[in-house]
Amino acid sequence: MPCYHFNVYGGSAIRDIEGSLLSSNECAQSELLQYAADLLARESMDLYPDAEWKIEVTDCLRNLLFRISINLSVFVVVDSKQHIEN
């Protein structure tokens, strides 16, 4: 089975040194989505405006296969017809 590494960047980098053995790229993509959902559920209070988190999946040769980027943007509503980015 192929080995996949799930690396997290934002605030600090968390590199997956060991990796996970999964049967296919489709399984790795599914794991990525679940991992991102779990991370957001646990760490949402640490996601501050304009900070970006990335979760990347690489293969055993460290080739990038998938990436999810998470960015929180905050907007201030001036009136009901326009808004500006804060």
C-alpha positions as MATLAB code, in Angstrom:
seq = 'MPCYHFNVYGGSAIRDIEGSLLSSNECAQSELLQYAADLLARESMDLYPDAEWKIEVTDCLRNLLFRISINLSVFVVVDSKQHIEN';
ca = [
       0.000    0.000    0.000;
       1.205    3.543   -0.733;
       2.327    5.817    2.089;
       0.811    9.297    2.479;
       2.012   12.157    4.679;
      -0.431   14.696    6.171;
       1.363   17.976    6.952;
      -0.224   20.975    8.693;
       1.008   24.561    8.277;
      -0.261   27.577   10.180;
       1.085   29.133   13.319;
       3.649   26.343   13.333;
       4.384   23.469   10.967;
       3.471   19.928   11.903;
       5.234   17.500    9.575;
       3.976   13.926    9.340;
       7.261   11.997    9.444;
       5.843    8.457    9.652;
       2.991    8.737    7.185;
      -0.059    6.512    6.794;
      -0.519    3.459    4.601;
      -3.686    3.851    2.545;
      -4.999    1.891   -0.405;
      -5.404    4.765   -2.901;
      -5.335    8.483   -3.621;
      -9.109    8.507   -3.141;
      -8.667    7.154    0.397;
      -5.991    9.776    1.089;
      -8.321   12.531   -0.130;
     -11.110   11.226    2.096;
      -8.732   11.134    5.081;
      -7.657   14.708    4.296;
     -11.238   15.959    4.386;
     -11.930   14.184    7.688;
      -8.652   15.451    9.162;
      -9.512   19.038    8.158;
     -12.983   18.750    9.712;
     -11.516   17.355   12.944;
      -8.841   20.054   13.050;
     -11.399   22.826   12.596;
     -13.596   21.356   15.322;
     -10.652   21.228   17.774;
      -8.762   24.393   16.833;
     -11.426   26.822   15.614;
     -10.824   29.190   18.520;
      -7.171   29.521   17.440;
      -8.073   30.548   13.885;
      -7.709   34.303   13.909;
      -8.590   36.755   11.103;
      -6.342   36.620    8.041;
      -4.427   33.618    9.359;
      -4.092   30.782    6.895;
      -3.878   27.110    7.717;
      -2.910   24.555    5.099;
      -3.107   20.803    5.234;
      -1.105   19.078    2.529;
      -0.958   15.442    1.530;
       2.217   14.154   -0.073;
       3.238   10.744   -1.338;
       6.272    8.762   -0.126;
       8.542   10.866   -2.364;
       7.057   14.064   -0.840;
       5.255   14.993   -4.068;
       2.266   17.224   -3.262;
      -1.010   15.440   -4.046;
      -3.708   17.459   -2.263;
      -3.970   20.711   -0.302;
      -6.731   22.319    1.716;
      -6.297   25.988    2.616;
      -8.352   27.538    5.413;
      -8.506   31.310    5.799;
     -10.797   33.340    8.018;
     -11.753   36.739    6.596;
     -13.750   39.222    8.667;
     -15.934   41.853    6.999;
     -17.527   44.978    8.459;
     -20.954   45.848    7.104;
     -21.259   49.594    6.463;
     -24.857   49.419    5.293;
     -27.049   46.853    3.610;
     -25.750   47.707    0.113;
     -21.978   47.615    0.608;
     -19.292   46.113    2.794;
     -15.592   46.604    3.321;
     -12.940   44.110    4.305;
     -11.531   44.629    7.789;
];
